């Protein structure tokens, strides 16, 4: 099977630029903490807006009790505490902390708020898990692990509230810096010009949808590449790679109008992440052509 790098993939069309500056050197612990702070700023602002825009009565009308409303407020306070903690740690280390950006979340009702919160918390878990191996300081690693476990509790609670399996797999899925930033970038409108550069870039966006509800193993999903075209050079193939902690699970991607159709393979459940690639042997920042897209897989 021919293996293609991202250089062998042709991407045509306008792809929105990520609103950040990218650091040229490999990430330091300070870079990683600022990357984490960028995500915590996003989550913190998400909950601040949600709490400001919806009342306990709005939650009740959407079918959630007062416990849910109060726990959403508690989660928001946790995210504020994470922002304060990371900011203080960076300042103590002599590193300039990134400031919050301007965000647009597109949340218009309580159900969308809770569903988006669940997705963001899941991405947060995958972000901390993916960055853990690069943290040199044991003190910082312990602190990041402490935040990760709290984010995982948030994620499980929100998933249960949405009647999803709270812990769909025995292992969580790590995401790279660029994969996480690709998912975060659509919410970020603009960042302060004097923010320190981050070790991130955004890949072309990818979205997943399906006529099968719930989506399960062997369901067909549509991976949409709106605004650009993805074509393998020569006789190469394009694959959908589902990210797991033990390595990618691959599926053939069939080109259709507007993107690619893929059958969900065995071995992926819950909040899952899929990228498009021309390589069937590894998923790295050099082989990802687009994505990740988020797809909830039941079972």
KEKE-3310 file (N, C-alpha, C; in steps of 0.2 Angstrom, whole numbers, plus 5000, padded with zeros to 4 digits):
npx = (5004:5003:5012:5009:5015:5010:5014:5012:4999:4986:4979:4967:4959:4952:4958:4954:4964:4973:4971:4984:5001:5015:5027:5044:5054:5056:5043:5045:5043:5037:5030:5021:5013:5008:5001:4991:4985:4979:4969:4962:4958:4949:4939:4935:4929:4919:4910:4908:4900:4890:4884:4880:4871:4860:4847:4843:4830:4829:4837:4829:4818:4824:4824:4833:4838:4840:4852:4860:4861:4868:4880:4885:4889:4898:4908:4912:4918:4929:4936:4940:4948:4958:4963:4968:4978:4987:4991:4998:5008:5016:5020:5027:5038:5044:5039:5029:5012:4999:4986:4968:4957:4946:4930:4919:4905:4893:4882:4865:4855:4851:4853:4862:4872:4876:4879:4890:4899:4902:4909:4920:4926:4930:4939:4948:4953:4960:4969:4978:4982:4989:4999:5007:5018:5028:5032:5044:5047:5044:5036:5027:5022:5014:5005:4998:4993:4984:4975:4970:4964:4953:4946:4942:4933:4923:4920:4914:4903:4896:4893:4886:4874:4869:4864:4874:4886:4896:4910:4916:4926:4940:4952:4958:4959:4974:4978:4987:4996:4993:4982:4973:4972:4967:4954:4950:4952:4941:4932:4939:4940:4949:4965:4976:4988:5001:5002:5012:5020:5014:5016:5009:4998:4984:4976:4968:4950:4938:4923:4911:4897:4881:4869:4865:4859:4859:4877:4887:4898:4903:4894:4890:4899:4900:4913:4916:4924:4922:4925:4937:4947:4953:4965:4973:4990:4995:4993:4990:4981:4968:4965:4955:4959:4957:4959:4968:4974:4982:4987:4983:4967:4963:4953:4946:4944:4931:4930:4918:4905:4909:4917:4922:4917:4916:4917:4914:4926:4930:4934:4934:4925:4913:4917:4926:4940:4944:4955:4960:4971:4986:4993:4995:5002:5006:5001:5005:5010:5015:5009:4995:4982:4970:4958:4957:4940:4926:4917:4904:4903:4893:4889)
npy = (4994:5011:5024:5040:5056:5072:5081:5075:5076:5085:5101:5111:5127:5140:5140:5144:5154:5151:5160:5164:5165:5156:5147:5144:5135:5119:5115:5122:5119:5131:5135:5125:5126:5138:5135:5126:5136:5144:5135:5134:5147:5148:5138:5144:5156:5151:5145:5156:5164:5156:5154:5167:5169:5160:5155:5147:5143:5142:5131:5122:5122:5116:5103:5100:5098:5108:5104:5101:5113:5120:5113:5115:5129:5126:5119:5129:5138:5130:5130:5144:5144:5135:5144:5154:5147:5142:5154:5161:5151:5152:5166:5165:5157:5166:5168:5175:5175:5170:5180:5181:5178:5184:5177:5166:5157:5152:5147:5145:5140:5130:5116:5115:5122:5113:5101:5106:5110:5097:5092:5101:5098:5085:5086:5094:5084:5076:5084:5088:5075:5072:5081:5078:5069:5078:5087:5092:5096:5089:5094:5102:5093:5085:5095:5097:5084:5084:5094:5087:5076:5082:5088:5076:5071:5082:5079:5066:5068:5077:5070:5059:5067:5070:5058:5049:5036:5037:5034:5029:5021:5010:5018:5034:5046:5053:5069:5078:5094:5102:5096:5098:5112:5114:5110:5120:5132:5137:5143:5154:5171:5182:5186:5194:5205:5205:5193:5179:5168:5152:5134:5129:5125:5127:5113:5110:5112:5099:5091:5080:5069:5060:5049:5039:5037:5032:5034:5020:5006:5001:5010:5022:5037:5054:5064:5080:5092:5106:5120:5117:5106:5090:5079:5065:5063:5055:5038:5036:5033:5040:5040:5037:5041:5035:5041:5033:5028:5017:5018:5023:5019:5013:5017:5015:5029:5035:5045:5058:5070:5085:5079:5065:5048:5036:5021:5017:5009:4994:4996:5009:5021:5031:5049:5052:5055:5059:5059:5064:5057:5053:5042:5026:5021:5029:5042:5058:5075:5078:5070:5072:5077:5084:5089:5086:5078:5078:5064:5056:5040:5027:5012)
npz = (5000:4995:5004:5009:5012:5020:5011:4999:4997:4989:4993:4990:4989:5000:5016:5033:5042:5058:5072:5079:5084:5079:5088:5084:5088:5097:5109:5125:5143:5148:5136:5134:5146:5143:5131:5137:5145:5136:5131:5143:5145:5135:5139:5151:5147:5140:5149:5157:5148:5146:5159:5161:5151:5153:5164:5180:5178:5164:5162:5168:5160:5149:5153:5164:5180:5196:5202:5191:5185:5195:5196:5183:5185:5195:5188:5179:5189:5192:5180:5180:5191:5186:5176:5184:5192:5182:5176:5187:5189:5178:5178:5190:5185:5177:5164:5152:5153:5142:5137:5138:5123:5111:5109:5100:5102:5097:5104:5108:5115:5130:5129:5118:5125:5135:5128:5120:5130:5135:5124:5124:5137:5135:5124:5131:5141:5132:5127:5138:5140:5128:5129:5140:5139:5135:5145:5155:5168:5184:5194:5186:5178:5187:5192:5179:5178:5188:5184:5173:5178:5184:5174:5167:5176:5175:5161:5162:5170:5162:5151:5156:5160:5148:5144:5138:5138:5152:5153:5140:5135:5140:5139:5137:5124:5117:5110:5098:5099:5088:5083:5093:5093:5081:5083:5093:5087:5078:5088:5092:5089:5089:5095:5108:5101:5107:5113:5119:5107:5101:5101:5090:5076:5065:5057:5041:5042:5047:5047:5054:5050:5050:5043:5051:5067:5083:5080:5076:5077:5060:5055:5042:5040:5035:5031:5030:5019:5018:5008:5003:4993:4994:4988:4983:4977:4962:4962:4975:4990:5001:5018:5033:5049:5065:5080:5093:5110:5108:5096:5079:5071:5056:5042:5025:5015:5005:4991:4989:4984:4991:5001:5010:5012:5025:5034:5050:5060:5070:5087:5091:5102:5110:5113:5099:5088:5072:5058:5041:5030:5020:5023:5029:5040:5050:5061:5061:5063:5051:5042:5043:5034:5035:5048:5066:5065:5076:5082:5089:5095:5098:5108)
capx = (5000:5008:5011:5010:5016:5006:5017:5009:4992:4984:4974:4965:4954:4953:4957:4954:4971:4972:4972:4989:5008:5018:5034:5048:5058:5052:5040:5047:5038:5033:5026:5016:5009:5004:4996:4986:4982:4975:4963:4958:4954:4943:4934:4933:4925:4913:4906:4906:4895:4884:4881:4877:4865:4855:4846:4841:4823:4831:4839:4823:4814:4827:4824:4839:4836:4844:4858:4864:4863:4873:4886:4888:4892:4904:4913:4914:4923:4935:4940:4943:4954:4964:4966:4972:4984:4992:4994:5002:5014:5020:5023:5033:5043:5047:5036:5023:5006:4995:4979:4962:4956:4939:4928:4912:4904:4887:4877:4859:4850:4854:4855:4868:4877:4878:4883:4896:4903:4904:4914:4926:4929:4933:4945:4953:4956:4964:4974:4982:4985:4994:5005:5010:5025:5033:5033:5050:5047:5039:5031:5022:5018:5009:5000:4994:4989:4979:4970:4967:4959:4947:4943:4939:4927:4919:4918:4910:4897:4892:4891:4880:4869:4867:4863:4879:4891:4901:4917:4915:4932:4945:4958:4956:4963:4978:4978:4993:4995:4990:4975:4969:4971:4962:4947:4949:4953:4935:4929:4943:4940:4955:4969:4980:4994:5007:5002:5018:5019:5012:5019:5003:4995:4978:4975:4961:4944:4935:4917:4908:4890:4879:4862:4864:4859:4866:4883:4890:4903:4900:4890:4894:4899:4902:4918:4915:4929:4919:4930:4944:4947:4958:4966:4980:4994:4997:4989:4989:4974:4967:4963:4952:4963:4953:4965:4967:4980:4987:4988:4977:4963:4962:4947:4947:4940:4929:4929:4911:4904:4910:4921:4923:4913:4920:4914:4917:4929:4930:4939:4933:4919:4913:4920:4931:4943:4946:4959:4961:4979:4988:4998:4992:5007:5007:4998:5009:5009:5018:5005:4988:4980:4964:4955:4952:4933:4924:4912:4902:4901:4889:4890)
capy = (5000:5017:5028:5047:5061:5077:5084:5071:5078:5092:5104:5117:5131:5144:5137:5149:5154:5151:5167:5164:5165:5149:5146:5141:5130:5114:5118:5122:5119:5137:5135:5120:5129:5143:5131:5124:5142:5146:5131:5136:5154:5147:5135:5149:5161:5148:5145:5163:5167:5152:5156:5174:5170:5156:5155:5141:5142:5140:5124:5118:5121:5111:5096:5099:5100:5113:5101:5102:5120:5122:5109:5119:5134:5124:5118:5136:5140:5126:5133:5150:5142:5133:5150:5158:5143:5142:5161:5161:5147:5155:5172:5163:5155:5171:5167:5179:5171:5172:5183:5178:5180:5186:5171:5166:5150:5150:5144:5149:5137:5126:5110:5116:5124:5107:5097:5109:5109:5090:5091:5104:5095:5079:5089:5096:5078:5073:5089:5087:5068:5072:5085:5075:5067:5083:5091:5090:5097:5084:5098:5104:5087:5083:5100:5096:5078:5086:5097:5082:5072:5086:5089:5070:5071:5086:5076:5060:5071:5080:5064:5056:5071:5069:5051:5046:5032:5042:5032:5024:5016:5010:5022:5041:5047:5059:5073:5083:5101:5105:5093:5101:5119:5114:5110:5126:5138:5140:5147:5160:5176:5186:5186:5200:5205:5204:5186:5175:5163:5145:5129:5126:5128:5123:5110:5111:5109:5093:5089:5073:5069:5053:5048:5034:5039:5034:5031:5014:5002:5000:5015:5026:5044:5059:5069:5086:5096:5112:5126:5115:5100:5085:5074:5061:5063:5049:5032:5036:5033:5044:5036:5040:5038:5036:5042:5030:5028:5012:5019:5024:5014:5016:5015:5018:5035:5036:5052:5060:5077:5088:5076:5058:5043:5032:5016:5017:5003:4992:4998:5016:5022:5038:5055:5050:5060:5056:5064:5062:5056:5049:5037:5020:5018:5033:5049:5063:5082:5078:5066:5074:5082:5088:5086:5080:5079:5074:5060:5052:5033:5023:5005)
capz = (5000:4995:5009:5007:5017:5018:5005:4993:4997:4987:4996:4986:4992:5006:5023:5038:5046:5065:5075:5084:5081:5080:5090:5079:5092:5100:5115:5132:5148:5147:5130:5135:5150:5139:5127:5142:5148:5130:5131:5149:5144:5131:5143:5156:5144:5138:5155:5159:5144:5147:5165:5160:5146:5154:5171:5182:5175:5157:5163:5170:5154:5145:5156:5168:5187:5199:5203:5185:5184:5200:5194:5178:5189:5199:5183:5177:5194:5191:5174:5182:5195:5182:5173:5189:5193:5176:5176:5193:5188:5172:5181:5195:5181:5173:5158:5151:5151:5137:5139:5135:5117:5109:5107:5097:5103:5094:5109:5108:5120:5135:5127:5115:5130:5139:5123:5118:5136:5135:5119:5126:5142:5132:5121:5137:5143:5126:5126:5143:5139:5123:5130:5146:5138:5133:5151:5158:5176:5188:5197:5181:5176:5193:5191:5173:5179:5193:5180:5168:5181:5186:5167:5166:5180:5171:5155:5163:5173:5157:5146:5159:5160:5141:5143:5135:5142:5155:5151:5134:5133:5146:5139:5134:5117:5117:5104:5097:5100:5082:5083:5098:5091:5075:5086:5097:5083:5076:5093:5093:5084:5089:5101:5108:5097:5111:5117:5117:5101:5104:5097:5086:5069:5063:5050:5037:5046:5045:5051:5053:5051:5048:5043:5056:5074:5085:5076:5079:5072:5054:5052:5037:5041:5030:5033:5025:5018:5015:5007:5000:4990:4996:4983:4984:4971:4959:4964:4982:4993:5007:5024:5039:5054:5071:5085:5100:5114:5106:5089:5074:5068:5049:5037:5019:5014:4998:4989:4987:4983:4997:5006:5010:5016:5029:5038:5057:5061:5076:5092:5093:5105:5114:5109:5095:5084:5065:5053:5035:5029:5015:5026:5033:5044:5056:5061:5064:5061:5044:5038:5044:5029:5038:5054:5067:5066:5082:5081:5095:5093:5103:5108)
cpx = (5004:5006:5013:5011:5011:5008:5014:5001:4990:4978:4972:4959:4956:4952:4958:4961:4969:4975:4978:4996:5011:5025:5038:5052:5053:5049:5044:5041:5033:5028:5020:5011:5005:4999:4990:4982:4977:4968:4959:4955:4948:4937:4931:4928:4918:4908:4903:4900:4889:4880:4877:4871:4859:4854:4844:4834:4824:4833:4833:4819:4817:4827:4830:4837:4841:4851:4863:4866:4868:4880:4889:4892:4898:4910:4916:4919:4929:4939:4943:4949:4960:4967:4971:4979:4989:4995:4999:5009:5018:5023:5028:5039:5047:5044:5030:5017:5002:4988:4974:4960:4948:4936:4921:4910:4897:4882:4871:4854:4854:4856:4861:4874:4880:4882:4889:4901:4906:4910:4920:4929:4933:4939:4950:4957:4962:4970:4980:4986:4990:5000:5009:5017:5030:5035:5039:5050:5042:5034:5025:5018:5013:5004:4995:4990:4983:4973:4966:4962:4952:4943:4939:4933:4921:4915:4913:4903:4893:4889:4885:4874:4865:4865:4867:4883:4896:4908:4916:4920:4936:4951:4955:4961:4967:4978:4985:4991:4991:4983:4970:4967:4967:4955:4945:4948:4946:4931:4933:4943:4946:4959:4974:4986:5000:5007:5009:5016:5018:5015:5013:5002:4989:4978:4969:4956:4941:4929:4914:4900:4888:4872:4860:4864:4856:4871:4886:4895:4899:4895:4894:4894:4902:4907:4919:4921:4927:4925:4936:4943:4954:4959:4973:4983:4995:4991:4988:4982:4974:4963:4960:4956:4959:4959:4963:4974:4985:4989:4982:4974:4961:4956:4948:4942:4938:4927:4922:4911:4905:4914:4923:4919:4917:4915:4917:4920:4928:4935:4939:4926:4919:4915:4926:4934:4946:4950:4959:4969:4980:4992:4994:4996:5008:5003:5002:5007:5011:5013:4997:4987:4974:4961:4959:4945:4931:4918:4910:4899:4899:4891:4894)
cpy = (5006:5021:5035:5051:5067:5081:5081:5072:5085:5095:5111:5121:5135:5140:5143:5149:5154:5158:5167:5164:5159:5150:5142:5135:5125:5117:5117:5121:5125:5137:5130:5122:5134:5140:5129:5130:5144:5142:5133:5142:5152:5143:5140:5154:5158:5147:5151:5166:5162:5153:5163:5174:5165:5155:5148:5138:5140:5133:5119:5117:5116:5104:5095:5102:5105:5110:5102:5109:5122:5119:5113:5125:5132:5122:5124:5139:5136:5128:5139:5148:5139:5139:5153:5154:5143:5149:5162:5157:5150:5161:5170:5160:5160:5171:5171:5175:5174:5175:5180:5182:5183:5179:5171:5158:5147:5146:5148:5146:5132:5120:5110:5118:5117:5102:5100:5109:5102:5089:5094:5101:5088:5081:5091:5090:5076:5078:5088:5080:5068:5076:5083:5073:5072:5087:5088:5091:5092:5088:5100:5098:5085:5088:5099:5090:5080:5089:5092:5078:5075:5087:5082:5069:5076:5082:5070:5063:5073:5075:5061:5060:5071:5062:5047:5041:5037:5041:5027:5019:5016:5014:5029:5042:5053:5062:5077:5090:5104:5102:5096:5108:5119:5114:5116:5132:5141:5144:5154:5165:5180:5186:5192:5199:5203:5197:5182:5170:5156:5140:5125:5129:5124:5120:5112:5108:5103:5092:5083:5073:5062:5053:5042:5037:5034:5031:5026:5011:5000:5005:5019:5034:5048:5064:5074:5090:5103:5118:5124:5108:5096:5080:5071:5061:5056:5044:5031:5036:5038:5039:5040:5037:5040:5036:5038:5030:5023:5013:5020:5018:5016:5013:5018:5024:5035:5043:5053:5067:5080:5085:5069:5054:5038:5027:5016:5010:5001:4995:5006:5017:5029:5044:5053:5055:5056:5061:5060:5062:5052:5043:5032:5017:5022:5039:5053:5070:5083:5074:5068:5079:5086:5085:5088:5083:5075:5070:5056:5045:5029:5016:5003)
cpz = (5000:5001:5007:5013:5015:5012:4998:4992:4994:4990:4993:4989:4998:5012:5028:5042:5054:5068:5081:5080:5083:5082:5085:5082:5095:5107:5121:5137:5148:5142:5131:5140:5147:5134:5131:5144:5142:5130:5138:5149:5140:5135:5148:5153:5142:5143:5157:5155:5145:5154:5165:5156:5148:5162:5173:5179:5167:5157:5164:5164:5149:5147:5161:5175:5190:5201:5197:5184:5189:5199:5188:5181:5192:5194:5180:5182:5194:5186:5176:5187:5191:5178:5178:5191:5188:5175:5181:5192:5183:5175:5186:5191:5177:5166:5157:5149:5146:5140:5135:5128:5117:5106:5104:5098:5099:5098:5109:5112:5125:5133:5123:5119:5133:5134:5121:5124:5137:5130:5121:5132:5140:5128:5126:5139:5138:5125:5131:5142:5134:5124:5136:5145:5137:5139:5154:5166:5179:5191:5192:5179:5181:5192:5185:5174:5183:5189:5176:5172:5183:5179:5165:5170:5177:5165:5157:5166:5167:5152:5149:5159:5153:5139:5138:5140:5145:5153:5146:5133:5139:5145:5135:5128:5118:5110:5104:5098:5094:5081:5087:5096:5085:5078:5090:5092:5080:5081:5094:5087:5083:5095:5102:5104:5101:5115:5114:5111:5104:5099:5093:5080:5069:5057:5047:5041:5043:5050:5049:5054:5048:5048:5049:5063:5078:5080:5079:5074:5066:5051:5047:5040:5036:5033:5028:5025:5015:5014:5004:4997:4992:4991:4984:4977:4969:4960:4971:4984:4999:5012:5029:5044:5061:5076:5091:5103:5111:5099:5084:5072:5061:5046:5030:5018:5006:4996:4987:4986:4990:5003:5005:5014:5019:5033:5045:5058:5068:5081:5094:5096:5109:5109:5106:5090:5077:5061:5046:5033:5023:5017:5030:5038:5051:5055:5065:5061:5053:5040:5039:5038:5031:5044:5060:5067:5072:5080:5087:5093:5099:5103:5114)
residu = (UNK:UNK:UNK:UNK:UNK:UNK:UNK:UNK:UNK:UNK:UNK:UNK:UNK:UNK:UNK:UNK:UNK:UNK:UNK:UNK:UNK:UNK:UNK:UNK:UNK:UNK:UNK:UNK:UNK:UNK:UNK:UNK:UNK:UNK:UNK:UNK:UNK:UNK:UNK:UNK:UNK:UNK:UNK:UNK:UNK:UNK:UNK:UNK:UNK:UNK:UNK:UNK:UNK:UNK:UNK:UNK:UNK:UNK:UNK:UNK:UNK:UNK:UNK:UNK:UNK:UNK:UNK:UNK:UNK:UNK:UNK:UNK:UNK:UNK:UNK:UNK:UNK:UNK:UNK:UNK:UNK:UNK:UNK:UNK:UNK:UNK:UNK:UNK:UNK:UNK:UNK:UNK:UNK:UNK:UNK:UNK:UNK:UNK:UNK:UNK:UNK:UNK:UNK:UNK:UNK:UNK:UNK:UNK:UNK:UNK:UNK:UNK:UNK:UNK:UNK:UNK:UNK:UNK:UNK:UNK:UNK:UNK:UNK:UNK:UNK:UNK:UNK:UNK:UNK:UNK:UNK:UNK:UNK:UNK:UNK:UNK:UNK:UNK:UNK:UNK:UNK:UNK:UNK:UNK:UNK:UNK:UNK:UNK:UNK:UNK:UNK:UNK:UNK:UNK:UNK:UNK:UNK:UNK:UNK:UNK:UNK:UNK:UNK:UNK:UNK:UNK:UNK:UNK:UNK:UNK:UNK:UNK:UNK:UNK:UNK:UNK:UNK:UNK:UNK:UNK:UNK:UNK:UNK:UNK:UNK:UNK:UNK:UNK:UNK:UNK:UNK:UNK:UNK:UNK:UNK:UNK:UNK:UNK:UNK:UNK:UNK:UNK:UNK:UNK:UNK:UNK:UNK:UNK:UNK:UNK:UNK:UNK:UNK:UNK:UNK:UNK:UNK:UNK:UNK:UNK:UNK:UNK:UNK:UNK:UNK:UNK:UNK:UNK:UNK:UNK:UNK:UNK:UNK:UNK:UNK:UNK:UNK:UNK:UNK:UNK:UNK:UNK:UNK:UNK:UNK:UNK:UNK:UNK:UNK:UNK:UNK:UNK:UNK:UNK:UNK:UNK:UNK:UNK:UNK:UNK:UNK:UNK:UNK:UNK:UNK:UNK:UNK:UNK:UNK:UNK:UNK:UNK:UNK:UNK:UNK:UNK:UNK:UNK:UNK:UNK:UNK:UNK:UNK:UNK:UNK:UNK:UNK:UNK:UNK:UNK:UNK:UNK:UNK:UNK:UNK:UNK:UNK:UNK:UNK)
# end
